[in-house]
Amino acid sequence: MRSNRCSLESGLKLRSTLPRPKTEAAAYLNLYKLTIEKKRLEHELESIEIRRHRIQKRLTFLSSQVAELDRSATCKTPATKQAAPDSAAFNTLFLEY
């Protein structure tokens, strides 16, 4: 009893030296586990596809917005740029700390 307690406390499971016999129930259990995992992965893939579609739609919208803003910015830019005011027009003040 003491040896079982020590091995369980250390996190190790006791193992039988004999392998379990392959039964029909074990085969059905494995089949069930694989079916459940397959359904879970299919659902996860569907969720990923929905998210990918949303992201693609958002990227398309953003691209159109960027193109529209770029067009409106080039239309609003005056053909002649105003020259910067002459630096002599400014009063200069030097401060010391």
Contacts in CASP RR format, 6 or more apart in sequence:
PFRMAT RR
TARGET T0000
AUTHOR 0000-0000-0000
METHOD contacts of the structure
MODEL  1
MRSNRCSLESGLKLRSTLPRPKTEAAAYLNLYKLTIEKKRLEHELESIEI
RRHRIQKRLTFLSSQVAELDRSATCKTPATKQAAPDSAAFNTLFLEY
4 14 0 8 1.000
7 13 0 8 1.000
7 14 0 8 1.000
8 14 0 8 1.000
20 26 0 8 1.000
END
